[in-house]
C-alpha cells in the first residue's frame, strides 16, 4: 500500500485542437504534489493540470465534513439548511469550497472552507459573500468526496492503476 501523502488526484482539462476544454482527472503516485502535476503533464502533453489533492488531504476533509454533518463542528451555514430528526445534516448538504484569494499571488496555497448549503452554486455564493476576496475554483459535497476517497484508497492499495514516478515504493 502506498503512503497517503504519495497518492494524488491531479485535476485539469484536456486541451483540444479546436480550443474546447474537457474536465479530467488523473491518479498519480509521486513524492510531492508538484512532482505529481509535472508527471501528469509530461506523460500526457495535451493534459493541463489545474489542481492537485493528496489522499491524506481528502481523508482529512472527509473526516472534518463528517463531524460537521454530525453536528460536532460548526461551519458557515445557509439559512434554511437544517439538521434532520437524527441530528445530522445529509451528506449532500455539506460542501468543501476551494479557491484562491484575489489579493495574493496565484502561486499561493488554495483557501479551503466548509459550508452547509442546499447546492454547490449556493455554497459557492455563500462562501464568496463571507469572503469577497475569494475566487472559487471548486465545490464538492461530502457524498462525492467520500466516493473520491474510496477510489483513491483503491489506488493506494494497487487495485486501481495510476501514473507512477520512478523510484516510488510501497
GUNULUM-869839 format. One record per residue (C-alpha): x, y, z; residue number from 1. Coordinates in nm, 3 decimals. Example, Ala and Ser with C-alpha at 12.3 -4.5 7.8 and 13.67 -1.06 7.14 Angstrom:
<sites>
((1.230 -0.450 0.780) 1),
((1.367 -0.106 0.714) 2),
</sites>
This chain:
<sites>
((0.000 0.000 0.000) 1),
((0.124 0.347 -0.089) 2),
((0.150 0.617 0.175) 3),
((-0.149 0.860 0.190) 4),
((0.080 1.152 0.120) 5),
((0.202 0.998 -0.208) 6),
((-0.130 0.922 -0.376) 7),
((-0.261 1.223 -0.569) 8),
((-0.553 1.322 -0.783) 9),
((-0.439 1.571 -1.046) 10),
((-0.741 1.758 -1.179) 11),
((-0.726 1.953 -1.501) 12),
((-0.854 1.956 -1.854) 13),
((-0.769 1.821 -2.198) 14),
((-0.674 2.089 -2.445) 15),
((-0.850 2.002 -2.770) 16),
((-0.742 2.107 -3.117) 17),
((-1.044 2.336 -3.154) 18),
((-0.969 2.510 -2.822) 19),
((-1.257 2.332 -2.649) 20),
((-1.184 2.206 -2.299) 21),
((-1.294 1.891 -2.126) 22),
((-1.250 1.840 -1.749) 23),
((-1.044 1.540 -1.647) 24),
((-0.851 1.393 -1.356) 25),
((-0.562 1.152 -1.329) 26),
((-0.439 0.944 -1.036) 27),
((-0.065 0.976 -0.976) 28),
((0.171 0.820 -0.725) 29),
((0.463 1.054 -0.654) 30),
((0.667 1.204 -0.372) 31),
((0.510 1.553 -0.387) 32),
((0.214 1.735 -0.540) 33),
((0.449 1.930 -0.769) 34),
((0.605 1.609 -0.900) 35),
((0.259 1.454 -0.946) 36),
((0.141 1.752 -1.151) 37),
((0.452 1.762 -1.370) 38),
((0.442 1.383 -1.421) 39),
((0.082 1.405 -1.545) 40),
((0.179 1.685 -1.783) 41),
((0.493 1.506 -1.902) 42),
((0.313 1.176 -1.970) 43),
((0.015 1.343 -2.137) 44),
((0.121 1.665 -2.315) 45),
((-0.240 1.762 -2.400) 46),
((-0.338 1.748 -2.029) 47),
((-0.333 2.084 -1.849) 48),
((-0.313 2.033 -1.469) 49),
((-0.524 2.277 -1.268) 50),
((-0.511 2.139 -0.913) 51),
((-0.370 1.856 -0.701) 52),
((-0.504 1.681 -0.390) 53),
((-0.339 1.405 -0.192) 54),
((-0.520 1.110 -0.037) 55),
((-0.416 1.248 0.304) 56),
((-0.592 1.580 0.227) 57),
((-0.906 1.408 0.101) 58),
((-0.914 1.190 0.414) 59),
((-0.881 1.500 0.640) 60),
((-1.158 1.682 0.450) 61),
((-1.395 1.384 0.467) 62),
((-1.332 1.335 0.840) 63),
((-1.393 1.703 0.913) 64),
((-1.704 1.714 0.693) 65),
((-1.841 1.405 0.867) 66),
((-1.801 1.589 1.201) 67),
((-1.989 1.886 1.052) 68),
((-2.267 1.656 0.930) 69),
((-2.290 1.500 1.278) 70),
((-2.319 1.845 1.436) 71),
((-1.982 1.819 1.613) 72),
((-1.820 2.106 1.418) 73),
((-1.952 2.445 1.311) 74),
((-1.931 2.591 0.964) 75),
((-2.083 2.863 0.750) 76),
((-2.448 2.761 0.709) 77),
((-2.707 2.876 0.459) 78),
((-3.036 2.989 0.606) 79),
((-3.294 2.714 0.572) 80),
((-3.048 2.425 0.589) 81),
((-3.141 2.227 0.898) 82),
((-3.032 1.916 1.079) 83),
((-3.259 1.615 1.034) 84),
((-3.451 1.426 1.303) 85),
((-3.138 1.217 1.361) 86),
((-2.942 1.533 1.444) 87),
((-2.731 1.511 1.127) 88),
((-2.700 1.701 0.803) 89),
((-2.735 1.499 0.480) 90),
((-2.402 1.439 0.303) 91),
((-2.535 1.630 0.000) 92),
((-2.565 1.948 0.212) 93),
((-2.205 1.965 0.341) 94),
((-1.954 2.117 0.096) 95),
((-1.587 2.194 0.076) 96),
((-1.524 2.519 -0.114) 97),
((-1.176 2.563 -0.258) 98),
((-1.049 2.883 -0.409) 99),
((-0.774 3.139 -0.419) 100),
((-0.753 3.481 -0.262) 101),
((-0.767 3.754 -0.526) 102),
((-0.538 3.965 -0.306) 103),
((-0.249 3.713 -0.308) 104),
((-0.016 3.584 -0.576) 105),
((-0.167 3.294 -0.778) 106),
((0.107 3.054 -0.668) 107),
((-0.017 3.064 -0.307) 108),
((-0.187 2.767 -0.147) 109),
((-0.561 2.741 -0.202) 110),
((-0.811 2.861 0.058) 111),
((-1.028 2.575 0.188) 112),
((-1.360 2.640 0.364) 113),
((-1.655 2.425 0.466) 114),
((-2.016 2.524 0.406) 115),
((-2.360 2.375 0.468) 116),
((-2.593 2.472 0.182) 117),
((-2.866 2.341 -0.048) 118),
((-2.649 2.317 -0.362) 119),
((-2.296 2.363 -0.498) 120),
((-2.385 2.701 -0.650) 121),
((-2.541 2.826 -0.327) 122),
((-2.237 2.704 -0.128) 123),
((-2.005 2.900 -0.360) 124),
((-2.218 3.216 -0.342) 125),
((-2.247 3.192 0.038) 126),
((-1.870 3.149 0.077) 127),
((-1.794 3.437 -0.162) 128),
((-2.037 3.655 0.035) 129),
((-1.843 3.575 0.351) 130),
((-1.504 3.619 0.179) 131),
((-1.541 3.864 -0.114) 132),
((-1.171 3.830 -0.197) 133),
((-1.213 3.457 -0.270) 134),
((-1.214 3.333 -0.627) 135),
((-1.389 2.993 -0.603) 136),
((-1.228 2.722 -0.814) 137),
((-1.414 2.414 -0.691) 138),
((-1.704 2.298 -0.474) 139),
((-1.765 1.933 -0.378) 140),
((-2.022 1.781 -0.145) 141),
((-1.942 1.520 0.120) 142),
((-2.110 1.237 -0.074) 143),
((-1.891 1.289 -0.383) 144),
((-1.578 1.345 -0.175) 145),
((-1.643 1.017 0.009) 146),
((-1.663 0.838 -0.329) 147),
((-1.333 1.001 -0.430) 148),
((-1.177 0.887 -0.101) 149),
((-1.282 0.528 -0.174) 150),
((-1.133 0.541 -0.527) 151),
((-0.807 0.695 -0.403) 152),
((-0.779 0.427 -0.133) 153),
((-0.808 0.168 -0.411) 154),
((-0.524 0.345 -0.594) 155),
((-0.316 0.328 -0.274) 156),
((-0.367 -0.049 -0.246) 157),
((-0.282 -0.102 -0.613) 158),
((-0.636 -0.206 -0.719) 159),
((-0.673 0.096 -0.949) 160),
((-0.390 0.189 -1.189) 161),
((-0.212 0.521 -1.163) 162),
((0.082 0.702 -1.315) 163),
((0.391 0.639 -1.105) 164),
((0.703 0.838 -1.052) 165),
((1.014 0.626 -1.093) 166),
((1.151 0.534 -0.753) 167),
((0.825 0.550 -0.555) 168),
((0.794 0.235 -0.346) 169),
((0.511 0.089 -0.146) 170),
</sites>
